[in-house]
Each structure stands twice: as C-alpha cells, then as structure tokens.
Amino acid sequence: MGLRYRLRQLKNNLTAGPLSAAAEREVAAVLSPAEQALFARLSLADQWHSVRVLGDLRGAGYNDPDLLAAALLHDVGKTRYPLTAWDRTVIVVGAVLLPQRTAQWGAGPAEGWRRPFVVRAQHPAWGAEMAAAAGARAAVVDLIRRHADKPGGAAGDEALRALQWADDQN
C-alpha cells in the first residue's frame, strides 16, 4: 500500500460525516436490525469504509448475502477498543518498519502503548464473536473472523478472496 493510499485513508478518517440516506438504505437492505446495531457502533470513517467495500463488491458483480453482510461488519471488532487517527498511523508505520515486532505486540491484553497493535491483530476474532452474538449467519461470522488472514484463503474460497480484495481497495 502506497503513501497515496494511506494519505487518502487519513483524510477519510479525519473528514468522515454521517452516512447519506442512500447509504443507510443500502445498509438496512443487507443487515438485520441486530446487525445494523453493530454497524452503528463503527466510527463514521469505518462506516464509510465498509459501505465502500460493499460498493466495490457489488460493482464487481458479487451479490452473495453473506459476503455483503461481512463487507459491512468486517471491522466491527475495532469498536471494542476504538482507534484514533494517531493509533492507526502508529499501526501502519509499525507494520512497515517492524513487522515481526508488530505481530508480537498484537498478542496479549489491549493495554498501554500496545493497544493499537492488539486491536489490529484481534479485531477479526472480536468482530466474529460480536456478529455471532447478534445472530449473524455462520458464513458471515466466518468471513469476519478470517478477513485479515493472509490473502487468498483456501482453494475455492472465493468469498474470502473477494472480501480481502475489496477491503484492500479501501
């Protein structure tokens, strides 16, 4: 991911406003009321990110309901310990300069200076737990749990590859 991409992400994080009525209708058409409540916990920037992931998937011809729901909820685990723009910057710089250390820092409790790294590492599992508790379908929960795995997934796992591709675009 290049500097241009990261600068666009920072701008989106700092300038995100509420979802448009059209985006809210899209979310409501894909998610159950309990899932919508989870989605509403996301920061405005993460809500827009998820709507863009959904849009890219639809634009590429994907219409599987489980994939579309996972697109909207894949980062919901980040709401357990919300990240600031500074936290997100630290994560990105750490991952580039010290990838092995960043992975080590992601283990353990989300306390002190390690908190952003733990959120980065653990948010897929947390999000899967939250989605399951909200009654999300098993395939949605599985996609959320695995969305940050090494790209590609198992052979025949087109939904995971599609989610990772769309997430990486945004």
C-alpha positions in Angstrom: 0.0 0.0 0.0 1.5 3.2 -1.1 1.7 6.6 0.5 -1.1 8.0 -1.7 -3.4 5.2 -0.4 -2.5 5.9 3.3 -3.0 9.7 2.9 -6.4 9.1 1.4 -7.2 6.8 4.4 -6.1 9.5 6.8 -8.2 12.2 5.0 -11.2 9.9 5.1 -10.7 9.3 8.8 -10.5 12.9 9.6 -13.3 14.2 7.4 -16.0 11.4 7.5 -19.5 12.6 8.1 -22.7 10.7 8.7 -23.9 8.2 6.0 -26.1 9.5 3.3 -29.7 8.4 3.2 -28.9 6.2 0.2 -26.0 4.5 2.1 -28.3 4.0 5.1 -30.8 2.3 2.9 -28.1 0.0 1.5 -27.0 -1.0 5.0 -30.6 -1.6 6.0 -31.2 -3.8 2.9 -28.2 -6.0 3.8 -28.2 -6.3 7.6 -30.7 -7.5 10.1 -31.8 -5.0 12.8 -29.3 -6.6 15.3 -26.5 -6.4 12.7 -27.4 -2.8 12.0 -27.0 -2.0 15.7 -23.4 -3.4 15.5 -22.7 -1.4 12.3 -23.9 1.8 14.1 -21.2 1.3 16.6 -18.5 1.8 14.0 -16.9 5.2 13.7 -18.2 7.3 10.8 -15.0 6.7 8.9 -15.3 2.9 9.4 -19.0 3.0 8.3 -18.0 4.7 5.1 -15.1 2.3 4.6 -17.5 -0.6 5.0 -20.0 0.9 2.6 -17.2 1.4 0.0 -16.2 -2.2 0.4 -19.8 -3.2 -0.2 -20.0 -1.0 -3.2 -16.8 -2.4 -4.7 -18.1 -6.0 -4.3 -21.4 -5.1 -5.9 -19.6 -3.3 -8.7 -17.6 -6.4 -9.3 -20.7 -8.5 -9.6 -20.9 -10.1 -6.2 -24.3 -10.5 -4.6 -24.0 -13.3 -2.0 -25.9 -12.0 1.1 -23.3 -13.5 3.5 -20.4 -11.7 1.7 -22.3 -8.4 1.6 -23.1 -8.6 5.3 -19.5 -9.4 6.1 -18.4 -6.4 4.0 -20.4 -4.2 6.2 -19.4 -5.8 9.5 -15.8 -7.0 8.9 -14.2 -4.2 11.2 -16.9 -4.2 13.9 -14.4 -5.8 16.3 -12.5 -2.5 16.3 -15.3 -1.0 18.3 -14.2 -2.9 21.4 -11.2 -0.5 21.7 -11.8 2.4 19.3 -8.7 3.7 17.4 -7.8 7.3 16.9 -6.2 8.6 13.7 -2.9 8.6 15.6 -3.4 4.9 16.6 -4.0 4.0 13.0 -0.9 5.8 11.9 1.2 4.1 14.6 -0.1 0.7 13.4 0.7 1.4 9.7 4.2 2.7 10.5 4.9 -0.1 12.9 3.8 -2.8 10.4 6.1 -1.3 7.7 9.2 -0.7 9.9 8.9 -3.6 12.4 6.5 -6.2 11.0 7.7 -9.1 13.3 7.6 -6.9 16.4 4.2 -5.5 15.4 2.9 -9.1 15.3 4.4 -9.8 18.7 2.9 -6.6 20.2 -0.5 -7.7 18.9 -0.6 -10.6 21.4 -1.9 -10.1 24.9 -4.2 -7.6 26.5 -5.1 -4.3 24.8 -3.4 -2.1 27.4 -1.0 0.8 27.2 1.1 1.5 24.1 0.4 -2.0 22.7 -3.4 -1.4 22.5 -3.5 -0.3 18.8 -1.4 -3.4 17.8 -3.7 -5.7 19.8 -6.8 -4.2 18.2 -5.2 -4.7 14.7 -4.4 -8.3 15.5 -7.5 -9.3 17.5 -10.4 -7.3 15.9 -11.3 -10.1 13.4 -11.9 -12.6 16.3 -13.7 -9.9 18.4 -15.9 -8.9 15.4 -16.8 -12.5 14.7 -17.8 -13.0 18.4 -19.9 -9.8 18.3 -21.6 -10.8 15.0 -22.4 -14.3 16.3 -23.9 -12.8 19.4 -26.1 -10.6 17.2 -27.4 -13.6 15.4 -25.3 -13.3 12.2 -25.3 -16.3 9.9 -22.3 -18.7 10.3 -20.8 -17.8 6.9 -20.8 -14.1 7.8 -19.1 -14.8 11.2 -16.5 -17.0 9.4 -15.7 -14.3 6.8 -15.4 -11.6 9.5 -13.1 -13.9 11.6 -10.8 -14.6 8.6 -10.9 -11.3 6.7 -7.4 -10.2 7.9 -5.8 -13.7 7.3 -3.0 -13.9 4.7 -4.6 -13.1 1.4 -6.2 -15.8 -0.7 -7.6 -18.3 1.7 -8.1 -21.9 0.8 -8.7 -23.1 -2.7 -12.3 -22.4 -3.7 -12.7 -19.7 -1.0 -13.9 -17.0 -3.5 -15.9 -15.1 -0.9 -12.9 -14.5 1.4 -10.7 -13.5 -1.6 -13.3 -11.1 -2.8 -13.7 -9.5 0.7 -10.0 -9.1 1.1 -9.7 -7.6 -2.4 -12.5 -5.0 -1.7 -11.1 -4.2 1.8 -7.6 -3.6 0.3 -9.1 -1.2 -2.2 -10.5 1.0 0.6 
